[in-house]
Amino acid sequence: MKRWLNPRSALGITLITAALVALPFVVAMGGQAWVRIVNFAILYIFLALGLNIVVGFAGLLDLGYIAFYAVGAYTWALLASPHFGLHWPIWAILPIGAGLACVAGVLLGSPTLKLRGDYLAIVTLGFGEIVRIFMNNLNAPVNITNGPQGITLIDPVAFGAFKFSGNSQIFGFTISGPQKYYFLLVALAVIVVIINLRLQNSRIGRAWQAIREDEIAAKAVGINTRNIKLLAFAMGASFGGVAGGIFAAMQGFVSPESFSLIESVMILAMVVLGGMGHIPGVILGAVLLTFLPEVLRYGVGPLQMAVFGKMLVDPESLRMLVFGLALVLVMRFKPAGLWPSPERKRELTGGA
């Protein structure tokens, strides 16, 4: 019989699995806040991989991606909260949220098919802001989104009687809510990565890459650029819808403030920093840009106290300054990203 894995690969998978299982318990030694940060890093991996389909694979600059995140979050909030008195299960809400985000992606992609570069960026930016303002004002004459006050008391993820909020006893161990969400997010992340890998190596993925390199040449060889570009927007948006639903369940609260332009810029920075079009690089970028600001947030203040004995600069301001400087340096010395694909690296270095 053919062996699917050689011993080295099997060992590597075993070690990675063991590390992922142990991670939430190790991180919890520093407090449950760090487990929540890990969870948000995984959510950002979902978002970055979704945006990578549009920006990295198809080469379409999208600055309004956070709108699909908002669609997924509000779908969960409206269908699983006392706001409308609905408490639907996860297996019903997540597909609906992904489907609505997918429709929103098609609505965004349809009028932008002939736009590229800066023009496409401006239109998508406007779309993201329209969705946020729409959610902010949809409380009159009929109160649908509760406006700027947001929606509270959102149901957590639950499978039957087992809820992911609060502590639970499993095999004699006490597992907190964030730790339970961690394992759910890891399972979903594995599925998302597999889907991305399959898409990248499929005919559709190669068509996206052809459009990214030269849309005119792609059309000349028979690729239906219109449908392929719409499919990129739709597929990328669906990942954002799933991430938004889990975000609403984890937080128990959503409001328009969570879906500002800076979030779209942050997700785009994750894709560019890690390496556009390279799935491992995008994952690396999402993890770094989630953890780096938090490490600086918690480290800048104590460091100043230890060195100077007083606070000279506000930790929040210094955190963003160091964060921005790090991005500038990376783009200056690693323009292809920290972990670029071999093709992208050859393009920028001029290698054969």
VEXVEXBA-57380 format. One record per residue (C-alpha): x, y, z. Coordinates in steps of 0.02 Angstrom, whole numbers, plus 50000, padded with zeros to 5 digits. Layout:
REM VEXVEXBA-57380
{node {X; Y; Z}} ...
END
This chain:
REM VEXVEXBA-57380
{node {50000; 50000; 50000}} {node {50056; 50176; 49964}} {node {50112; 50273; 50116}} {node {50033; 50444; 50125}} {node {50159; 50515; 50249}} {node {50342; 50481; 50273}} {node {50407; 50467; 50452}} {node {50477; 50644; 50452}} {node {50311; 50721; 50396}} {node {50214; 50615; 50522}} {node {50330; 50672; 50661}} {node {50312; 50854; 50609}} {node {50122; 50844; 50608}} {node {50123; 50758; 50778}} {node {50234; 50894; 50854}} {node {50130; 51035; 50780}} {node {49969; 50955; 50843}} {node {50043; 50934; 51017}} {node {50101; 51116; 51018}} {node {49929; 51178; 50964}} {node {49843; 51075; 51099}} {node {49961; 51137; 51234}} {node {49964; 51320; 51178}} {node {49806; 51384; 51265}} {node {49857; 51306; 51431}} {node {50033; 51377; 51421}} {node {49972; 51550; 51370}} {node {49841; 51546; 51509}} {node {49982; 51553; 51636}} {node {49997; 51737; 51590}} {node {49809; 51763; 51607}} {node {49653; 51727; 51506}} {node {49678; 51893; 51415}} {node {49822; 51814; 51318}} {node {49712; 51667; 51270}} {node {49588; 51792; 51199}} {node {49729; 51876; 51103}} {node {49775; 51706; 51028}} {node {49592; 51683; 50979}} {node {49589; 51852; 50893}} {node {49750; 51806; 50802}} {node {49660; 51655; 50729}} {node {49512; 51764; 50680}} {node {49631; 51881; 50591}} {node {49705; 51730; 50502}} {node {49530; 51695; 50433}} {node {49514; 51875; 50376}} {node {49689; 51885; 50303}} {node {49668; 51723; 50206}} {node {49502; 51786; 50138}} {node {49577; 51951; 50083}} {node {49727; 51858; 50012}} {node {49610; 51778; 49884}} {node {49562; 51950; 49820}} {node {49729; 52042; 49840}} {node {49858; 51903; 49834}} {node {49783; 51781; 49709}} {node {49681; 51895; 49595}} {node {49780; 52056; 49619}} {node {49626; 52163; 49660}} {node {49659; 52297; 49792}} {node {49517; 52294; 49920}} {node {49511; 52423; 50060}} {node {49334; 52383; 50115}} {node {49355; 52202; 50167}} {node {49300; 52237; 50345}} {node {49122; 52261; 50278}} {node {49104; 52072; 50254}} {node {49164; 52046; 50432}} {node {49025; 52164; 50487}} {node {48894; 52071; 50385}} {node {48941; 51906; 50468}} {node {48944; 51982; 50642}} {node {48776; 52068; 50627}} {node {48698; 51912; 50550}} {node {48746; 51814; 50707}} {node {48693; 51957; 50821}} {node {48520; 51971; 50742}} {node {48487; 51785; 50734}} {node {48556; 51737; 50905}} {node {48508; 51871; 51031}} {node {48356; 51942; 51122}} {node {48353; 52087; 50997}} {node {48228; 51995; 50887}} {node {48199; 51853; 51009}} {node {48287; 51730; 50895}} {node {48412; 51601; 50958}} {node {48464; 51500; 50807}} {node {48603; 51369; 50817}} {node {48777; 51388; 50744}} {node {48748; 51265; 50602}} {node {48610; 51377; 50536}} {node {48686; 51549; 50568}} {node {48863; 51525; 50502}} {node {48809; 51468; 50327}} {node {48684; 51612; 50319}} {node {48818; 51737; 50373}} {node {48942; 51668; 50246}} {node {48807; 51671; 50111}} {node {48756; 51852; 50147}} {node {48938; 51906; 50149}} {node {48962; 51813; 49984}} {node {48815; 51910; 49909}} {node {48891; 52072; 49975}} {node {49055; 52024; 49890}} {node {48965; 52002; 49724}} {node {48876; 52169; 49748}} {node {49044; 52252; 49778}} {node {49130; 52162; 49634}} {node {48997; 52191; 49501}} {node {49018; 52380; 49479}} {node {49208; 52372; 49497}} {node {49249; 52244; 49361}} {node {49333; 52373; 49250}} {node {49426; 52461; 49390}} {node {49602; 52424; 49448}} {node {49733; 52499; 49562}} {node {49694; 52662; 49651}} {node {49519; 52676; 49576}} {node {49471; 52504; 49640}} {node {49544; 52545; 49811}} {node {49439; 52704; 49825}} {node {49277; 52616; 49776}} {node {49304; 52471; 49897}} {node {49351; 52593; 50035}} {node {49187; 52683; 50006}} {node {49092; 52519; 50011}} {node {49166; 52476; 50181}} {node {49119; 52645; 50252}} {node {48943; 52634; 50178}} {node {48913; 52468; 50267}} {node {48977; 52538; 50433}} {node {48870; 52695; 50420}} {node {48722; 52588; 50365}} {node {48737; 52482; 50522}} {node {48757; 52640; 50626}} {node {48596; 52720; 50561}} {node {48482; 52571; 50538}} {node {48388; 52602; 50700}} {node {48250; 52711; 50629}} {node {48111; 52709; 50576}} {node {48126; 52522; 50613}} {node {48258; 52471; 50739}} {node {48355; 52333; 50653}} {node {48536; 52355; 50710}} {node {48507; 52461; 50867}} {node {48617; 52596; 50789}} {node {48775; 52656; 50877}} {node {48724; 52570; 51039}} {node {48754; 52400; 50960}} {node {48676; 52233; 51002}} {node {48709; 52151; 51170}} {node {48675; 51984; 51255}} {node {48724; 51888; 51098}} {node {48717; 51700; 51118}} {node {48885; 51609; 51126}} {node {48925; 51462; 51015}} {node {48836; 51307; 51080}} {node {48817; 51126; 51028}} {node {48663; 51064; 51119}} {node {48686; 51095; 51304}} {node {48873; 51125; 51286}} {node {48911; 51311; 51281}} {node {49078; 51391; 51240}} {node {49055; 51530; 51367}} {node {49105; 51506; 51549}} {node {49208; 51368; 51627}} {node {49177; 51183; 51598}} {node {49243; 51023; 51673}} {node {49312; 50907; 51538}} {node {49399; 50745; 51590}} {node {49428; 50820; 51762}} {node {49510; 50979; 51694}} {node {49435; 51153; 51707}} {node {49433; 51236; 51536}} {node {49386; 51419; 51520}} {node {49276; 51496; 51386}} {node {49422; 51572; 51288}} {node {49511; 51403; 51289}} {node {49355; 51316; 51221}} {node {49340; 51447; 51084}} {node {49524; 51420; 51045}} {node {49497; 51237; 50998}} {node {49345; 51282; 50893}} {node {49443; 51417; 50802}} {node {49591; 51301; 50770}} {node {49473; 51171; 50694}} {node {49395; 51304; 50582}} {node {49568; 51373; 50538}} {node {49625; 51202; 50477}} {node {49472; 51193; 50364}} {node {49502; 51370; 50298}} {node {49686; 51334; 50260}} {node {49643; 51173; 50169}} {node {49512; 51264; 50064}} {node {49639; 51400; 50022}} {node {49771; 51272; 49972}} {node {49647; 51181; 49862}} {node {49592; 51344; 49782}} {node {49771; 51400; 49750}} {node {49815; 51240; 49659}} {node {49652; 51228; 49561}} {node {49608; 51293; 49388}} {node {49518; 51438; 49471}} {node {49673; 51482; 49571}} {node {49781; 51480; 49415}} {node {49652; 51590; 49327}} {node {49660; 51715; 49471}} {node {49849; 51719; 49458}} {node {49839; 51744; 49269}} {node {49724; 51894; 49295}} {node {49844; 51963; 49426}} {node {49992; 51951; 49307}} {node {49907; 52015; 49148}} {node {49718; 52030; 49132}} {node {49724; 52062; 48945}} {node {49828; 51906; 48914}} {node {49713; 51806; 49028}} {node {49561; 51861; 48928}} {node {49652; 51820; 48766}} {node {49679; 51638; 48817}} {node {49495; 51614; 48854}} {node {49478; 51653; 49040}} {node {49311; 51731; 49084}} {node {49388; 51872; 49184}} {node {49219; 51942; 49236}} {node {49158; 51784; 49322}} {node {49329; 51740; 49394}} {node {49348; 51912; 49475}} {node {49172; 51903; 49546}} {node {49214; 51731; 49614}} {node {49368; 51802; 49701}} {node {49264; 51937; 49787}} {node {49131; 51810; 49836}} {node {49252; 51678; 49903}} {node {49353; 51805; 50000}} {node {49197; 51884; 50074}} {node {49129; 51716; 50134}} {node {49282; 51692; 50248}} {node {49251; 51865; 50319}} {node {49070; 51819; 50355}} {node {49120; 51663; 50451}} {node {49250; 51760; 50552}} {node {49121; 51895; 50592}} {node {48997; 51768; 50658}} {node {49124; 51691; 50776}} {node {49180; 51864; 50830}} {node {49002; 51912; 50880}} {node {48980; 51750; 50977}} {node {49147; 51772; 51069}} {node {49117; 51954; 51114}} {node {48932; 51943; 51155}} {node {48918; 52120; 51085}} {node {48937; 52206; 50917}} {node {48931; 52388; 50866}} {node {48982; 52485; 50710}} {node {49140; 52547; 50797}} {node {49218; 52374; 50779}} {node {49217; 52387; 50589}} {node {49311; 52547; 50552}} {node {49428; 52583; 50407}} {node {49583; 52553; 50515}} {node {49531; 52370; 50531}} {node {49529; 52350; 50341}} {node {49700; 52432; 50331}} {node {49766; 52316; 50467}} {node {49706; 52160; 50376}} {node {49782; 52222; 50212}} {node {49946; 52255; 50305}} {node {49944; 52074; 50367}} {node {49932; 52010; 50188}} {node {50066; 52126; 50121}} {node {50184; 52105; 50269}} {node {50176; 51915; 50268}} {node {50187; 51896; 50080}} {node {50045; 51920; 49956}} {node {49982; 51761; 49877}} {node {50081; 51648; 49995}} {node {49969; 51561; 50122}} {node {50104; 51525; 50255}} {node {50166; 51704; 50238}} {node {49991; 51776; 50261}} {node {49968; 51671; 50418}} {node {50135; 51735; 50484}} {node {50085; 51916; 50447}} {node {49918; 51895; 50538}} {node {50001; 51821; 50692}} {node {50138; 51953; 50700}} {node {50022; 52102; 50677}} {node {49905; 52035; 50810}} {node {50036; 52000; 50941}} {node {50161; 52141; 50910}} {node {50044; 52283; 50960}} {node {49989; 52188; 51116}} {node {50168; 52148; 51168}} {node {50212; 52332; 51146}} {node {50054; 52384; 51240}} {node {50099; 52280; 51392}} {node {50288; 52303; 51379}} {node {50317; 52487; 51342}} {node {50253; 52552; 51510}} {node {50351; 52434; 51624}} {node {50507; 52460; 51517}} {node {50500; 52648; 51540}} {node {50473; 52630; 51727}} {node {50621; 52511; 51740}} {node {50740; 52622; 51639}} {node {50685; 52800; 51682}} {node {50583; 52774; 51840}} {node {50435; 52866; 51764}} {node {50322; 52869; 51612}} {node {50397; 52985; 51480}} {node {50286; 52937; 51332}} {node {50108; 52874; 51332}} {node {50117; 52685; 51300}} {node {49977; 52691; 51171}} {node {50063; 52826; 51067}} {node {50233; 52743; 51077}} {node {50156; 52575; 51035}} {node {50085; 52640; 50871}} {node {50247; 52733; 50832}} {node {50353; 52576; 50852}} {node {50223; 52475; 50759}} {node {50224; 52595; 50611}} {node {50414; 52604; 50610}} {node {50425; 52414; 50605}} {node {50309; 52409; 50454}} {node {50411; 52541; 50362}} {node {50574; 52447; 50394}} {node {50501; 52282; 50336}} {node {50434; 52358; 50175}} {node {50602; 52444; 50146}} {node {50711; 52291; 50167}} {node {50586; 52150; 50129}} {node {50470; 52222; 49995}} {node {50404; 52049; 49950}} {node {50353; 52018; 50131}} {node {50429; 51918; 50271}} {node {50386; 51751; 50191}} {node {50351; 51780; 50006}} {node {50306; 51648; 49879}} {node {50452; 51595; 49767}} {node {50367; 51673; 49615}} {node {50340; 51840; 49702}} {node {50518; 51842; 49765}} {node {50586; 51812; 49590}} {node {50477; 51953; 49521}} {node {50546; 52081; 49644}} {node {50727; 52024; 49640}} {node {50734; 52002; 49452}} {node {50797; 51823; 49471}} {node {50779; 51694; 49336}} 
END
